[in-house]
Amino acid sequence: MEGLSYNSIVIEDLPERYLTMREKEIRDRREKNQPMDVSYQALQEYLDPFYRTYKCKDGRYFYVVCPSHRNHARRCLNLVGIYDELIEEGLPEVDDLYLPLDEWSGETSIGVYPLPEKWAQRISEKMKREFVKKTSDEWGLLFGENGIPGAPHRTTKEWVNSEHCRDSGLIVDIQDPEFGEMRVPGPLVWFEHQADIAIKTKARQFVSYSDALTQFRLNTLAHSPADDVVLASDKQGWLSGVRILDLTNVIAGPHSAAFLARFGADVIKLDPTEPMYDPLIGVLFSIQSNIGKKSMLMDMLSPEGKHIFTKLVQSCDIVVINAPDRQVIPLGLDEVSLKTINPDVIFCRLDCFGGPLRAEKTNYIGYDDIIQANSGIMSRFGGPDTPEEHAHLGTLDVNCGFAAGLSMALALYHRERTGEAVRCRTSLSAIANLAQIKYAYDYADRAPFNEPSGRDSLGYHWLSRFYETQDGWLFLDAEDNQLDLLASLSDFSLLSRLPDNLRQEYIAERLRSVGTTYWVHLFDEVGIAVADPKSIEWLRKHYTRDADGRVGIHLGSYAFSRYQDHPSGHCITIVDHYAIRPENAAIISLPPTEAFGRSTKEVLSWLGIKDDEIEKLVVDNRVSLSWGREYLPS
């Protein structure tokens, strides 16, 4: 549920400027009680030109994902050769995207998501015209080398066998006892100084139960907690007293520190005085990812900013950023620079294409959607000719944040045991391997995977699929060896007499005759797996309460909190942060995300900077107290 948090958040009275063409169409159809029957091709025209798929010269597809960032969007238009053409046609540019919309000097701007329909369609048509002039591989190289988020759609088999995955250690070779030489996913998280160890994945072994148990016990003894490692009591969080300096942006990076904040870590969120992203990514996305953090705005590259940054690093246990390798040294985040400031500071870095080793795409930038496209997730989910996002927006991102949180927890534990502060890593690519772990491998003569894909797929076979009932839907997931059990039920008495080709329609006909609740009860009684599929909207409706200062672990599998007095001025409902439920330590219900810059003065005071010095820093724009007059620009 946390991985799907961006699908489940509700912001009441959300300004129209944040609604995409797709969302507006969905809203209109719901209001008119119309079916959601837009074809795949028609749906593409509801997508923003900087957030959609284009067909290339080789007949394959390329996914562009560079909305909401002024520099990325402009680079994209220049690269494909249509920037000047659009400027001549009057494409406006607004200096301050954080002003209310009615104060803008133009109807839209480069770097705004979503674009209004007029400009979206105009730019999309020009982009389609240009993309067919080069192959998908050519565009992939051009986008990557020019710092623009975009990647070719590829299958998982192509991803697993790509040169980049091999060279980076994202995919490693093992000698499997059954299949011989195999390519399998490398590590999920790793320490930089142990990259060569991290990629030495062991092949599976066929052993007896007693052998496995003996090895497990030996591992447990070898890695039991040291005497000086003190577990948190039930009065405090695991990470009480740990301070994190969060330099991240968008979704994955911010979520990594947010995951740790719920266990007691203090997080200082440091952002630039001038935002790089528009309010949709800059603010709207942060409502979930910056929960519980102290927000500070500072020009980190100014002389004053560098001095303050030094003080911050000296006060922190961890520094975390999402950035490609090439940005580390210019920002003063290399190992030598950080250890000079604070020998005990842990450094965590997330990126898109990174693995334990440097490789072809190490410095390419990207988002969740980029790696979904390039690693084969979209082609398998939607189909090779109709690729579609899986779950839409932030699913891999949130889980990458979780992995980075895991890497930081491991680094803290390592420091506690050894006294050594390490640099820990993960990437969206590593998470893409985890997300499709059942499919991310290859070996000689491996048969093609035949997982059903596309919007019309309802399941794997007639015993494992969605069926319509009298009043809704049901997912049946029976095994072949349960066929006789199914046929023994009076409702399916004819099943065993029918040939295979008639059984699916027979089951479908029977299930349509009665409501879902009846079937769920019947199948559950005899031990056949079945589920009543619920929407996130249904779950939210039934499991939401007003925020009560607690994480809803006591409520069961689902819990949502409604913040009537959210700092944004909107009533906001979000899923509780309950993915991990410790028995021997507290989980903290964090306060809602504060406005950017709200804690700038407070943090500077912590660092011993006097009030008159702080005022001068504000006047000189070395630090800032906000990005705009409104929390969420209207």
ABEGO torsion letter per residue (X at the ends): XAAAAAAABBBBGBBAAABBAAAAAAAAAAAAGBBBABBAAAAAAABBAABBBBBBAAGBBBBBBABGBAAAAAAAAAAAGAAAAAAAAGBBBBABAABBAAABABABBBGBOBBBAAAAAAAAAAAAAAAAABBAAAAAAAAAAAGBBBBBBBBAAAAAABAAAAAAGABBBBBBAAAEBBBBBBBABBBAAAAAAAABBBBBBBBBAAAAAAAAAAAAAAABBBAABBBBBAABBAABGBBBBBABBEAAAAAAAAAAAAAGBBBBBBBBABBABBAAAAAAAAAAAABGBBBBBBBAABAAAAAAAAAAAAABABBBBBBBAAAAAAAGABAAAAAAABAABBBBBBBAABBABBBAAAABBEBAAAAAAAAGAAAAAAEAABBBBBGEGGAAAAAAAAAAAAAAAAAAAAAAAAGBBBBBBBBAAAAAAAAAAAABBBBBGBBBBABBBEAABAEABAABBBBBBAAEBBBBBBBAAAAAAAAABAAAAAAAABBAAAAAAAAAAAAAABBAAAAAAAAAAAGBBBBBBBBAAAAAAAABBBBAGBBAAAAEABBBBBBAABAAGBBBBBBBBAABBBAABBBBBBBBBBBBGAAAAAAAAAAGBBAAAAAAAAAAGABBABABABABBX
